[in-house]
Amino acid sequence: MIPSLMPTYGERNLAFERGEGAYLFGSDGRRYLDFGGGIAVVGLGHAHPHLVQALKAQAEKLWHTSNLFRIPGQEKAGQRLVENTFADTVFFCNSGAEAIECGLKLVRKHHSHNGAPEKYRVITLEGSFHGRTLATIAAGGQAKLTQGFGPVVDGFDHVPYGNFNALKGAITKETAAVLLEPIQGEGGIRPLEPDYLREVRAVCDEFGLLLFLDEIQSGMGRTGKLFAHEWAEIKPDVVAIAKSLGGGFPVGACLATEKAAAGMTAGTHGSTFGGNPLAMSAVNAVLDLMLADGFMEHVIEIGDVLRRKVQGVASRYPKVLAEVRGLGLMLGMKAVGTNTDMVKALQENGLLTVPAGDNIVRLLPPLIIERSHVDEAVEIIDRTCGSLAEAS
């Protein structure tokens, strides 16, 4: 008999009763250091007082009106994102997958609006993850995601990760855009080199393509800048964001330049819930903190400390950890054994992490962690690696 909850997730044996900062308190009575962050969502930690107050205040006034009416909080959040990014305009939605869908529509509409409706195909990278809708699994192209959901949505051409010549060679008269993650998250914390990103920007300009970045996981301060592409000093045409944008409240956004979004006029796209007052109270509260002086500098500093110390553990246990990679507080530990076994062992020792492709264990802690949290996490990682080394 099928359970009341559709069985699309694996076995889950742990539930949590409350969270505070970098910690979660389980129904098993234990406290866990959360270096998974709800898969890079809880950027400001659990139950951050500023976010709690903002949501409480809004919840007592107004939750939802729909986009048939003006939403002042949405206008404020949109303006703040425009002022602090490459973008000229923002569309708010409910998730990362919806943000990608909006961007895909925008890309096609851009070329149609400019008299080239034949340009609709999007080049993506192998190993990508862009969501779980029919279009976004097609964009990612991974067989484990598309199997059983055919026919796969047409319009995507996949090229090897990081191979610029292959990407340039895949451009045709039907190519509309290049879609990529500056740092592949689900694919295994694989950062693209700044030079590669600059080359892709240049080839998009050369062939009249839009550069569409998926910053759902790598954005909102995760690498020490608001968006990871800023490290390469490039300006994209379209960016999809979500996850830490709401600090745990479900919200996403598609950011674009005026030129890219020129065809997105009234009636071309919409969302019933997108950008409602409750969601916008969360976004504006997140921006209050992330745009404050010193916030990104802290992420860079604490990320460097974490990486250095985890690399020290890896050097002591080369038969357990093969590599540490990533940027800021988006780090991956490549396991020699099975990453799921390591995730389970770390959890048993009180540290929550997230598995990813390429046998990676992701470290995605709240961006507000301090050195004491780093020390605690590294002690657990070290102890866990020692146990796994003895057992191997």
N, C-alpha and C positions, 0 to 999 in steps of 0.2 A: 504494500500500500504506500502510495506517495505521501510524504509528510506534509503538514500544513504549510511549511516553508519550502518553496520549490528547491530541490536539492542541487543547486548550481554551484554551491561552495563545498569544499572538502570538510572533513570532520573538524568541528570546533569544540574544544573542551573547556575553554576558559572564558568567563564573562567578567566584566568590570562594574563596580558599583559607583565609583567616583574617580575623578582625576584632580591633580593639583600640580601645576607647573610641569615639571618633567616626569612626574610620577603618575602611575595608575594603580588603583587599589582593587584587587581582584575579589571575586566572590569566594575564593579559596582562603581569604584572610591574609594574603601576602601583598606586599608592596613591590611594584615592578618599576624599574627605570625604563622609560619609554624612549627608545632610540629608533622607533618605527614611525612614530608621529601620525598614526592613522594613514600610512603610506604618503608621507610628506605633506599632510594636510594641516596638522596642528602646529603651525609655525610659531605661534606665540605661547605654546604650552596649553595645558588643560585648565579650564575655568579661570582664564586670565581676568583679573578684576575689571579692567577697562572694557573688555568685550562683554563680560557679564552685565555690567551696568548699562552699556549701550543697548543690548538686546532687551533687557528688562524694561528700560525706559520706553523703547519703541513698542514692545509687546503690550504695554498698558495703554498705548494710544491707537495704533493702526497696524494691521498685519498686511493687508492685501487690497489692492483696488483694480489691478490689471493695467496694461499699458494703453487702455482707452483714455487714460487721464495722465496728467503730468505727475511725476514722482520726484519731488525736490531732492531727496537723498540720492537718487540715481543721477541727477544732473550734477550734484556736488561730487560724487565719486568719479563720474566720467571726466569732469573737468580736472580733477586731481591727477588722474591717470594720464590725461593728455599733457598736462603741464610737466610731468616727470618722466615721459617716455618719448619715443619716436612718433607716436600716434597723433592723429588729428581727430579721431572719432572712435567711439566705443559702443559695442552692443552687449548688453548683459543677458546672460542665460542662466541655466541651472547646474551645469556640469562641464567637465572638460570635453567630453565627447560632443556635446552640443556646441561648444566653442569651435571645435574643429569643423563640424558640419556647417556652421555659419561661415567660416573661412572658405570652405570648399565652394559654397554657393557664391560667395563674394568673388572668388577667383574666376568662376565661369561668367558671372554677370559682368565683371570688369571687361573681359574681352568681347563679350556680346555687345555691351554698351559702346565699345569702341570699334564696332564693325567687323569683328573677327570671331563669330560664333563657332567656327571650326576649332578654335583653341579651347580645349576642355580637359586635356590630359594633365596629370600631375605626376612628377617624378618623386619617388620616395626612396628611402634607404632600407636595405635589408636589415632585419633585426629591430625595426621600428615598432612602437606601440602608440596608437593614436586614439584608442577607445574601443568600445564593443558594439557600436551600431553597425548596420550592414555596410555603410560607406567607410567607417573608420577601420573595421577589420580588413576591408579590402585595401585600404591605404597602407596598413601595416604589412599585410601580405603574408603573415605567418600561418603556416598550414594548421597549426594547433588551434588557431582562432577561427579560420574560415571553414574547416572541415565540418560538413553537415549543413552548411548554410549557403550552399550554392543555389543558383549560379552566382558566382562572386561579382559584385558590382564592378562594372567596367570603368576605366578612366585612370588607372594607375599603372605606372611603369617603375619597377623596382630595380635598383642598382646596388652594387656592393657598397658596404659601409666604408666611408672615407676615401673612396676611389674617385678622384675628380675627373679623370679621363673617361671613366665609364659613365659618369653623370653627364658630362658634356656630349658624349657620343649618343646618349639616349634622347637628346632633344630633337624633336621633329616639328613639322609645321602645325601639328595639333597640340603641342605642349603649351600649357598655360602657366604653370608654376612649378616650383620646387618646394616640397614640404619636408622639413626635417626637424629633429630634436637637437639642439646644441649639445646636450648631454643625453644619450639614450638612458632612460631609467629602467624600465622593465627589461630592456635588452641587455642590461648588465653594467650600468654606470660607465658608459663609454663616451668620454668627451671628444667632440670633434676639435681638431686643431684650429686655432685662430686663423692660420693661413688658409686652411681649407674653406672656412666660412667666408673669408674675404674673396677667395676665388669664386665661390658660388655666387656671392653678391655681384661680382663683376660679370660673370657669364649670364646672369639673369638680366643685367642691364644691356648686355650685348645683344641678346635675343628677344628682348621685350617681354620677359617673363616676370611674374611676381615671386618674390621670396617670402615664403609662408613658414613661420617658425612655430613649433609646438613647444611652448615654455610652461606647460601645465605642471610639470614636476620641477623643472629647473628654475622657474621664475619665482617671483615674490620673495626675493632675498635669499634664496636657498644657497647661492654661491658667493654671497657677499656683495652682489649688486642686485638691483631690482630684477633685472633679467640677465641670464647667462650670456646672451649675445653681446652685451656691452663690453665684455672682456676682449672681444675681437674688434671692437670699435666700428661695427657696421650698423646700418639702419635697415631693418626689414620693411616689407610692405604690409604684412599681416602677421599678427601674433595671437595665438590662443593661450589663455591662462585659466586657471581654476585652483584646485587644491588649497594652498595657503591663502588664497585671496579672501576667503571668508573665515579663516582661522578655525574651521570645523563646521561652519554653516555652509550648506550646499549652494554654491554660486560659481559661475564661470563668466568669462568675457572674451569677446573677440575685438582686438584692437587693430586699427588700420589707418593708413595715410588717406588723405583726402582724394588723391589720385586713384588709389586702389579701390576705394569705396564709392566712387562717383556714380556707379549704377545702382547702388542700394537705396532706392527711393521708397516712399510710402507704399506698403503692401508687398514688398519683395521678400520680407522676412518678419518673423514675429515670435513672441513667446507669451503665454498666459502668465506664468509665474515669474518670468525673467526680470530681475531687477526690482522685485517688490520691496516695499518699505522695510520689512524685517531683514531681508537679505542685505539691503543697502546700509542699514545700521551697523551690521557686522563688517562690511567692506570698509566703511569709513572709519570704524574703530581700528581695524587692522592698519589702514593707511596712516592713522594718527601716529602709531608706534613705529611702523617701518620707515616712514619718511622723516622721523626725528633724527636730529644730529647724533652721530655716533653709533646708530643701530647697525649699519652695514659694516662699519669698521670692527664692531664686536664680532660679527659673524665671520669675517675674514680672520681675525686674531684667534678666536676659539676654534675655528675650523683647522687652522694651521697646527694648533696644539694637539687637537684630536688626531689628525693625520699622522703627525710625527710620532705620537705615542703608540698608535696602532701599528705603524710601520716597525716600531721597536719590537712589538709583540711578534709580528710576522718574521722578523729576523731571528728571533729566538726559537720559533717553531716553523721552520720552512717545510716540514712534512705535513703541516696542518693548514697554513696560509701561504698561498703562492704569490699574492700580489695585493697591494692596496692602491686604489685609484679613485679619482673623482676630484671635486672642487668644492671648497667651502664646507658646508654641512650636508653635502650630497656625496657620500663616500661609499665605496664598495670594497669588501674583502673577498678575494677569490679563494674559495675553499679548495683544498686538495682532495678531500673526501666529498661527501654529498652536502651541498649547501643546506638542504632541508634538515639534515641531521644536526648541523651546526646551529641553525636557528632554534631547533628544539632544545639543544643542550644549553644554549645561552638563556633561553626562556626559563629552563629549570633552575638556572643560577640567578635569575632575577633581572635579566636584560631582554627587552623586546626588540627584535630586528625584523627585517623583511627580506625574503628571498627574491632573486631576480635571475634573468637569463645568464648564460655563460658561467653558471655555478657560483654566482655572486651572492653574498650576504650584504644587504643594504643597511647603512647607518644613516638615518634620516631624523635626527633628533629635533626637538623644538629649537628655534633660532635663539632663544633666550637662555640656553644652558650656560652654566658657569664652569670654571675649572674643577670645582668639586664634583660636578656631574661627569666631566671627562675622566677624572681620576677613578671614580666609582665604576664607570663603564669599562675602562681599560683594565682595571683589576679583575672584573668579571670575564672579560675576553681572554686575559692572560691565564686565569685559572681554568677556564673552559678549554683553551688550547692545550694546556698542560694535561688535562684529563684525556682529551682526545688523542694526544701524542702517546700517552701511556697505553691507551687501548688499541692503538694501531699496530 
